[in-house]
Amino acid sequence: MARPRPASLRTPRGALVLTLVVALALAVVDVLIAVRFQEDAARENGHVSRAEHSVGRMFSVVHTAEESAYAPDPAETPANVVNTARADQVRTLAQEIAADAEAVSLRADATALSAALDTWLADPASSMHPVLIAADALSADLDLKQAAQQEKALAAQNTLFLLHGACLLALLGLLGAVTWTVWRRIVTPLAALEGHLARTTADPTAAATVPQHARWLGGVWGEAEHALLLLKDSTRRATRADEALRTDAATSYGLQRILAVQDRPNPGVTARTAGLAAEGVVAGDFVEVLPLPDGRTALLQGDVSGHGIHAGLLAAQVKSAAVAALRLGRPPTAAAEAAWSVLTHEDERFTTLAVAVLDPAAHRLTWLNAGHEIVLLRRADHTVHALEPTGPVVGSFLPDPERAWHTRTAPFAPGDLLLLATDGLTEARDPDGTMLGRDAVTALLTRAPAEPDAALRSLHRAVEQHGTDWNRDDITLLAAALTRP
């Protein structure tokens, strides 16, 4: 008995086998790429989400521990000492944050946060600023990780699109080869045989018959049309993704304008703002200069934790709520409470806030500082005083905003200069990675001119000379002074 010959590429069976093998290989590669990307994305997003949630919980515990440290129960804990249970809870959350941060290559940020927490736990009377700076830096880097993951998702989508196109082109090419082979080796001989038989046996008066292979060709053409429709659908999806990216860019530009726009101050006050925008990043910095009906001028500045569209939208809501309270003639504490109302459902976000009200008639400054790092008063004799916090940062971890913040007053005469700045100023890094720092900013302000505009230009030049790492965070500056008579 003769053995069956193996399938050859020159036979219809061999061409069909090759088509199936190639199609199956391309499908397997496609599925493996999609599954691998989804697993990596889900794992990294899970770590990022858990870390952000743990940061929010940590601030809730830290706030409670801070209150108990300043107003302790004598039967439980002496003054300026954190309750042991709460300290253990803070350390546990810090360990959870470190584990998730290390999983997404943010070990340095988590280490800095843990070190700041250990310092504060050892001495609760020390400043909370290092903890806030470390937490904000970690939140910003977590947001950057999410943004990078979105870019990877778009790149993977484009790769899959190209792979789908390659699959379709390969299948169309192989299908054309199979069609040509079948036509040459099966359809054409059968058609010739059918014609020969018809000529031999048919009645001369019989009607001509339609070739049987016409219907088969119609089926092949239908399959080709279906493949083209799939390719067009993939093209439309890629086009929609590109349009979504352009829409995000327009949204980012509009948000930055909303967060930076401000009114003119009342007569007797000069105010100027300046900023350095982080390249390709939407941050949560916002600023406002607001003339009040009684002739005073309110200055407002804040920094919502994190980066991205969500942080920018949240900053716009916080700014609108605080400005609305001030326009109604309410005190700065009401502005902080209005900002808190926006963040009540945001477990993973918080904001710093500084509100300063300048009274040119009484030569008086009233301020509220909710965890804002740079609120500096430079006197006419060039001495610089820090206007320290008058309450905690604003966030949902505060169960009751009433009496959480208070205001303080200080003389403010012509020749004095007030500076508000977000933490991007102190965190500006040189090529070696060294931050500018609060002490350097204080020294720069000591030598700065008395006019707000000239003072901001001086600070701007100094920061640019220090370094050009603006990818981490925006820098927003606000300077104000009373006009000289």
C-alpha positions as CSV (number, residue, x, y, z in Angstrom):
1,M,0.0,0.0,0.0
2,A,1.4,3.4,-1.0
3,R,2.0,5.8,1.9
4,P,0.2,9.1,1.8
5,R,2.5,11.9,0.7
6,P,3.1,14.7,3.3
7,A,1.3,17.9,2.7
8,S,3.2,20.3,0.4
9,L,2.9,24.1,0.1
10,R,2.1,23.4,-3.6
11,T,-1.0,21.5,-2.7
12,P,-4.3,23.0,-1.4
13,R,-4.0,20.9,1.8
14,G,-0.5,22.2,2.5
15,A,-1.5,25.8,1.9
16,L,-4.5,25.4,4.2
17,V,-2.3,23.8,6.9
18,L,0.2,26.7,6.7
19,T,-2.7,29.2,7.0
20,L,-4.0,27.6,10.1
21,V,-0.6,27.3,11.7
22,V,0.3,31.0,11.1
23,A,-3.2,32.2,12.2
24,L,-2.9,30.1,15.4
25,A,0.6,31.3,16.2
26,L,-0.4,35.0,15.7
27,A,-3.5,34.5,17.9
28,V,-1.4,32.9,20.7
29,V,1.1,35.7,20.6
30,D,-1.7,38.3,20.7
31,V,-3.4,36.6,23.7
32,L,-0.1,36.2,25.6
33,I,0.8,39.9,25.2
34,A,-2.7,41.0,26.3
35,V,-2.8,38.7,29.3
36,R,0.8,39.6,30.4
37,F,0.0,43.4,30.2
38,Q,-3.3,43.0,32.1
39,E,-1.6,41.1,34.9
40,D,1.2,43.6,35.2
41,A,-1.2,46.5,35.1
42,A,-3.6,45.0,37.7
43,R,-0.7,44.2,40.1
44,E,0.9,47.7,39.9
45,N,-2.4,49.5,40.1
46,G,-3.3,47.5,43.2
47,H,-0.1,48.5,44.9
48,V,-0.6,52.2,44.0
49,S,-4.2,52.2,45.2
50,R,-3.4,50.5,48.5
51,A,-0.5,52.9,49.1
52,E,-2.7,56.0,48.5
53,H,-5.4,54.6,50.8
54,S,-2.9,53.8,53.5
55,V,-1.5,57.4,53.3
56,G,-5.0,58.8,53.9
57,R,-5.6,56.4,56.9
58,M,-2.2,57.4,58.3
59,F,-3.1,61.1,58.3
60,S,-6.3,60.3,60.2
61,V,-4.4,58.4,62.9
62,V,-1.6,61.1,63.0
63,H,-4.1,63.9,63.4
64,T,-5.8,62.0,66.3
65,A,-2.4,61.2,67.9
66,E,-1.3,64.9,67.5
67,E,-4.4,66.1,69.3
68,S,-4.0,63.6,72.1
69,A,-0.3,64.6,72.5
70,Y,-1.2,68.2,73.0
71,A,-4.3,67.6,75.1
72,P,-3.7,64.2,76.8
73,D,-5.6,62.3,79.4
74,P,-3.4,62.4,82.4
75,A,-4.4,58.9,83.3
76,E,-3.2,57.6,80.0
77,T,-0.3,59.5,78.5
78,P,1.8,62.5,79.6
79,A,1.9,65.7,77.5
80,N,3.9,65.7,74.2
81,V,4.0,61.9,74.1
82,V,2.0,59.9,71.5
83,N,-0.2,57.2,72.8
84,T,1.5,53.8,72.4
85,A,-1.5,52.2,70.6
86,R,-1.7,55.0,68.1
87,A,2.1,55.0,67.6
88,D,2.0,51.3,66.8
89,Q,-0.9,51.9,64.4
90,V,1.1,54.6,62.6
91,R,4.1,52.4,62.3
92,T,2.0,49.5,61.0
93,L,0.5,51.8,58.3
94,A,4.0,53.1,57.5
95,Q,5.1,49.4,57.0
96,E,2.1,48.8,54.7
97,I,2.9,51.9,52.7
98,A,6.6,50.9,52.4
99,A,5.7,47.4,51.1
100,D,3.3,48.7,48.4
101,A,5.7,51.6,47.5
102,E,8.7,49.2,47.2
103,A,6.6,47.0,44.9
104,V,6.3,49.9,42.4
105,S,10.0,51.1,42.8
106,L,9.3,53.9,45.2
107,R,11.3,52.7,48.1
108,A,13.2,56.0,48.6
109,D,9.9,57.9,49.1
110,A,8.6,55.4,51.5
111,T,11.8,55.4,53.5
112,A,11.7,59.2,53.7
113,L,8.1,59.1,55.0
114,S,9.0,56.4,57.6
115,A,12.0,58.5,58.8
116,A,9.8,61.6,59.1
117,L,7.2,59.7,61.1
118,D,9.8,58.2,63.4
119,T,11.2,61.7,64.1
120,W,7.7,63.0,64.8
121,L,6.8,60.1,67.0
122,A,9.9,60.6,69.1
123,D,9.2,64.3,69.5
124,P,5.5,65.2,68.8
125,A,6.3,68.8,69.6
126,S,8.4,69.0,66.5
127,S,7.1,70.4,63.2
128,M,4.8,68.2,61.0
129,H,6.3,69.7,57.8
130,P,8.7,66.9,57.1
131,V,5.9,64.4,57.3
132,L,3.7,66.5,55.0
133,I,6.5,67.0,52.5
134,A,7.3,63.2,52.4
135,A,3.7,62.2,52.1
136,D,3.1,64.7,49.3
137,A,6.2,63.6,47.5
138,L,5.0,59.9,47.8
139,S,1.5,60.8,46.6
140,A,2.9,62.8,43.6
141,D,5.2,59.9,42.6
142,L,2.2,57.4,43.0
143,D,0.2,59.6,40.6
144,L,3.1,59.7,38.2
145,K,3.2,55.9,38.4
146,Q,-0.5,55.8,37.5
147,A,0.1,58.2,34.6
148,A,3.0,56.1,33.3
149,Q,0.7,53.0,33.6
150,Q,-1.8,54.8,31.4
151,E,0.9,55.6,28.8
152,K,1.9,51.9,28.9
153,A,-1.7,51.0,28.3
154,L,-1.9,53.2,25.3
155,A,1.4,51.8,24.0
156,A,0.2,48.3,24.5
157,Q,-3.1,49.1,22.7
158,N,-1.1,50.5,19.8
159,T,1.1,47.4,19.8
160,L,-2.0,45.1,19.8
161,F,-3.5,47.2,17.0
162,L,-0.4,46.7,14.9
163,L,-0.4,43.0,15.7
164,H,-4.1,42.8,14.7
165,G,-3.2,44.5,11.4
166,A,-0.3,42.2,10.8
167,C,-2.6,39.2,11.5
168,L,-5.2,40.4,9.1
169,L,-2.6,41.2,6.4
170,A,-0.9,37.8,6.9
171,L,-4.3,36.0,6.8
172,L,-5.3,38.0,3.7
173,G,-2.0,37.1,2.0
174,L,-2.3,33.4,2.9
175,L,-6.0,33.4,1.9
176,G,-5.1,34.8,-1.5
177,A,-2.4,32.2,-1.9
178,V,-4.8,29.4,-0.9
179,T,-7.4,30.9,-3.3
180,W,-5.0,31.0,-6.2
181,T,-3.8,27.4,-5.4
182,V,-7.4,26.1,-5.2
183,W,-8.4,28.0,-8.3
184,R,-5.4,26.6,-10.3
185,R,-5.4,23.0,-9.0
186,I,-9.1,22.4,-8.3
187,V,-11.5,24.9,-9.7
188,T,-9.9,25.3,-13.2
189,P,-9.5,21.6,-13.8
190,L,-13.1,20.9,-12.6
191,A,-14.5,23.7,-14.8
192,A,-12.6,22.3,-17.8
193,L,-13.9,18.8,-17.0
194,E,-17.4,20.1,-16.6
195,G,-17.2,21.9,-20.0
196,H,-15.8,18.9,-21.7
197,L,-18.6,16.7,-20.3
198,A,-21.2,19.3,-21.3
199,R,-19.9,19.5,-24.8
200,T,-19.9,15.7,-25.0
201,T,-23.3,14.9,-23.6
202,A,-25.4,18.0,-23.7
203,D,-28.3,18.7,-26.1
204,P,-27.4,21.4,-28.5
205,T,-30.6,23.2,-27.6
206,A,-29.9,23.1,-23.8
207,A,-29.4,26.3,-21.9
208,A,-25.9,27.2,-20.7
209,T,-25.3,26.4,-17.0
210,V,-23.7,28.8,-14.5
211,P,-20.3,27.5,-13.3
212,Q,-20.5,26.0,-9.8
213,H,-17.3,27.8,-8.6
214,A,-19.0,31.2,-8.8
215,R,-20.8,30.6,-5.5
216,W,-17.5,29.6,-3.9
217,L,-15.8,32.8,-5.1
218,G,-18.7,34.8,-3.6
219,G,-18.0,33.2,-0.2
220,V,-14.3,34.0,-0.4
221,W,-15.1,37.6,-1.2
222,G,-17.5,37.9,1.8
223,E,-14.7,36.7,4.1
224,A,-12.3,39.3,2.7
225,E,-14.9,42.0,3.3
226,H,-15.4,40.8,6.9
227,A,-11.6,41.1,7.5
228,L,-11.6,44.6,6.1
229,L,-14.4,45.6,8.4
230,L,-12.4,44.3,11.4
231,L,-9.4,46.4,10.3
232,K,-11.5,49.5,9.9
233,D,-13.0,49.0,13.4
234,S,-9.5,48.7,14.9
235,T,-8.5,51.9,13.1
236,R,-11.6,53.8,14.6
237,R,-10.7,52.6,18.1
238,A,-7.1,53.9,17.7
239,T,-8.5,57.2,16.4
240,R,-10.8,57.6,19.4
241,A,-7.8,56.9,21.8
242,D,-5.8,59.7,20.0
243,E,-8.8,62.1,20.3
244,A,-9.0,61.3,24.0
245,L,-5.4,62.2,24.5
246,R,-5.9,65.6,22.7
247,T,-9.0,66.2,24.9
248,D,-6.9,65.5,28.1
249,A,-4.3,68.1,26.9
250,A,-7.0,70.7,26.4
251,T,-8.5,69.9,29.8
252,S,-5.1,70.2,31.5
253,Y,-4.6,73.6,29.9
254,G,-8.0,74.8,31.0
255,L,-7.5,73.5,34.6
256,Q,-4.1,75.3,34.9
257,R,-5.8,78.6,33.8
258,I,-8.6,78.2,36.4
259,L,-6.2,77.4,39.2
260,A,-3.9,80.4,38.4
261,V,-6.4,83.1,37.6
262,Q,-7.0,85.9,40.2
263,D,-8.6,89.3,40.7
264,R,-7.0,92.7,41.3
265,P,-6.4,93.7,44.9
266,N,-8.1,96.6,46.5
267,P,-6.4,100.0,46.6
268,G,-3.5,100.2,49.0
269,V,-2.3,96.6,48.3
270,T,0.1,95.3,45.6
271,A,0.1,91.6,44.9
272,R,2.0,89.6,42.2
273,T,2.0,85.9,41.4
274,A,4.5,83.7,39.4
275,G,4.8,80.1,38.7
276,L,6.9,77.4,37.1
277,A,4.8,74.6,35.6
278,A,6.0,71.0,35.8
279,E,6.5,69.8,32.3
280,G,3.7,67.4,31.2
281,V,2.1,67.3,34.7
282,V,-1.1,68.7,36.1
283,A,-0.4,69.6,39.7
284,G,-2.8,70.7,42.5
285,D,-1.4,74.2,43.2
286,F,-4.0,77.0,43.3
287,V,-3.8,80.7,44.0
288,E,-6.2,83.7,44.3
289,V,-6.1,87.4,45.1
290,L,-9.5,88.6,46.2
291,P,-10.7,92.2,46.9
292,L,-13.1,92.2,49.9
293,P,-16.1,94.5,50.1
294,D,-14.7,96.3,53.2
295,G,-11.5,97.4,51.4
296,R,-9.3,94.6,52.6
297,T,-7.6,92.1,50.3
298,A,-7.5,88.4,50.8
299,L,-4.7,86.2,49.5
300,L,-5.3,82.5,49.1
301,Q,-2.9,79.7,48.2
302,G,-3.0,75.9,48.5
303,D,-1.6,72.6,47.2
304,V,-3.7,69.5,46.8
305,S,-1.7,66.3,47.2
306,G,-0.8,64.4,44.1
307,H,-0.7,65.1,40.4
308,G,-2.9,64.4,37.4
309,I,-6.4,65.5,36.1
310,H,-8.1,64.3,39.3
311,A,-5.8,66.4,41.6
312,G,-6.4,69.4,39.3
313,L,-10.2,69.1,39.3
314,L,-10.1,68.7,43.1
315,A,-7.9,71.8,43.5
316,A,-10.4,73.8,41.3
317,Q,-13.3,72.7,43.6
318,V,-11.3,73.5,46.8
319,K,-10.4,77.0,45.4
320,S,-14.0,77.8,44.4
321,A,-15.4,76.7,47.8
322,A,-12.8,78.8,49.8
323,V,-13.2,81.8,47.5
324,A,-17.0,81.7,47.8
325,A,-16.7,81.8,51.6
326,L,-14.4,84.8,51.6
327,R,-16.6,86.7,49.1
328,L,-19.5,86.3,51.5
329,G,-17.5,88.2,54.1
330,R,-16.7,85.1,56.2
331,P,-13.5,84.7,58.1
332,P,-10.5,82.6,56.9
333,T,-11.6,79.8,59.2
334,A,-14.8,79.5,57.2
335,A,-12.7,79.2,54.0
336,A,-10.8,76.3,55.5
337,E,-14.1,74.6,56.5
338,A,-15.5,75.1,53.0
339,A,-12.3,73.5,51.6
340,W,-12.8,70.6,54.1
341,S,-16.4,70.1,52.8
342,V,-15.0,69.4,49.3
343,L,-12.6,66.7,50.6
344,T,-15.0,64.8,52.9
345,H,-15.2,61.9,50.5
346,E,-11.6,62.0,49.4
347,D,-9.8,59.5,51.7
348,E,-6.6,59.6,49.6
349,R,-6.3,63.4,49.2
350,F,-5.5,66.4,51.4
351,T,-4.6,70.0,50.8
352,T,-2.5,72.6,52.5
353,L,-4.1,76.1,52.7
354,A,-2.9,79.6,53.5
355,V,-5.3,82.5,53.8
356,A,-3.9,86.0,54.5
357,V,-6.1,89.1,54.8
358,L,-4.3,92.5,54.4
359,D,-5.9,95.6,55.9
360,P,-4.1,98.7,54.5
361,A,-6.1,101.1,56.7
362,A,-5.2,99.4,60.0
363,H,-1.8,98.2,58.8
364,R,-2.7,94.7,60.0
365,L,-2.2,91.2,58.7
366,T,-4.6,88.3,59.6
367,W,-3.6,84.8,58.6
368,L,-4.6,81.2,58.7
369,N,-2.0,78.5,57.9
370,A,-3.4,74.9,57.5
371,G,-0.1,73.1,57.1
372,H,1.3,75.3,54.3
373,E,5.1,75.2,54.3
374,I,6.1,78.7,53.0
375,V,4.3,81.6,54.7
376,L,7.0,84.1,55.3
377,L,6.8,87.8,56.5
378,R,9.8,89.9,55.6
379,R,10.0,93.1,57.6
380,A,11.2,96.5,56.3
381,D,14.5,95.9,58.2
382,H,14.9,92.6,56.2
383,T,14.3,90.2,59.1
384,V,12.2,87.2,58.1
385,H,9.5,85.6,60.3
386,A,7.7,82.4,59.5
387,L,4.0,82.5,60.0
388,E,3.6,79.1,61.6
389,P,0.6,76.8,61.1
390,T,-2.6,77.7,63.0
391,G,-4.2,74.3,62.3
392,P,-3.7,70.9,60.5
393,V,-3.8,70.3,56.8
394,V,-7.3,70.0,55.3
395,G,-8.5,66.5,54.8
396,S,-11.3,64.0,55.4
397,F,-9.3,62.6,58.4
398,L,-10.6,65.5,60.4
399,P,-13.9,64.3,61.9
400,D,-15.1,67.8,62.8
401,P,-13.7,71.0,61.2
402,E,-15.1,73.3,63.9
403,R,-12.4,74.8,65.9
404,A,-9.8,72.9,63.9
405,W,-8.2,76.1,62.7
406,H,-7.8,79.6,64.2
407,T,-6.4,82.9,62.9
408,R,-3.6,85.1,64.2
409,T,-2.8,88.8,63.5
410,A,0.4,90.8,63.1
411,P,1.3,94.4,62.2
412,F,1.9,94.8,58.5
413,A,3.2,98.2,57.4
414,P,4.5,99.7,54.1
415,G,7.9,98.2,53.4
416,D,6.9,94.8,54.8
417,L,6.6,91.9,52.3
418,L,4.5,88.7,52.5
419,L,5.5,85.6,50.6
420,L,3.3,82.5,50.0
421,A,4.8,79.5,48.1
422,T,4.0,75.9,47.5
423,D,6.4,73.1,48.5
424,G,7.7,72.9,44.9
425,L,9.9,75.9,45.7
426,T,11.8,74.2,48.6
427,E,11.9,70.8,46.7
428,A,13.5,72.2,43.6
429,R,16.6,70.0,43.0
430,D,20.0,70.7,41.5
431,P,21.7,68.2,39.1
432,D,23.0,66.3,42.2
433,G,19.5,65.9,43.6
434,T,20.0,68.4,46.5
435,M,16.8,70.3,47.4
436,L,16.8,74.1,47.7
437,G,15.3,73.9,51.2
438,R,13.5,76.3,53.5
439,D,16.6,77.9,54.9
440,A,17.8,78.9,51.5
441,V,14.4,80.3,50.6
442,T,14.5,82.4,53.8
443,A,18.0,83.6,53.0
444,L,16.9,84.6,49.5
445,L,13.9,86.5,50.8
446,T,16.2,88.4,53.2
447,R,18.1,89.8,50.2
448,A,15.1,90.3,47.9
449,P,13.8,93.7,46.9
450,A,10.8,95.2,48.7
451,E,8.5,95.4,45.7
452,P,6.5,92.1,45.2
453,D,7.2,92.0,41.4
454,A,10.9,92.4,41.8
455,A,11.1,90.0,44.7
456,L,9.4,87.3,42.7
457,R,11.8,87.8,39.8
458,S,14.7,87.5,42.2
459,L,13.4,84.2,43.6
460,H,12.6,83.0,40.1
461,R,16.2,83.5,39.0
462,A,17.6,81.9,42.1
463,V,15.5,78.8,41.7
464,E,16.4,78.5,38.0
465,Q,20.1,78.8,38.9
466,H,19.7,76.1,41.5
467,G,18.3,73.5,39.2
468,T,15.9,72.6,36.5
469,D,14.0,69.6,37.8
470,W,10.5,70.8,37.3
471,N,9.1,67.4,36.4
472,R,8.3,66.7,40.1
473,D,6.0,69.5,41.0
474,D,4.7,73.0,40.1
475,I,6.1,76.0,41.8
476,T,3.6,78.7,42.7
477,L,4.6,82.0,44.3
478,L,2.5,84.9,45.7
479,A,4.0,88.1,47.1
480,A,2.1,91.1,48.5
481,A,2.9,94.4,50.1
482,L,1.2,97.7,51.1
483,T,1.7,100.6,48.7
484,R,3.7,103.4,50.1
485,P,1.8,106.7,50.6
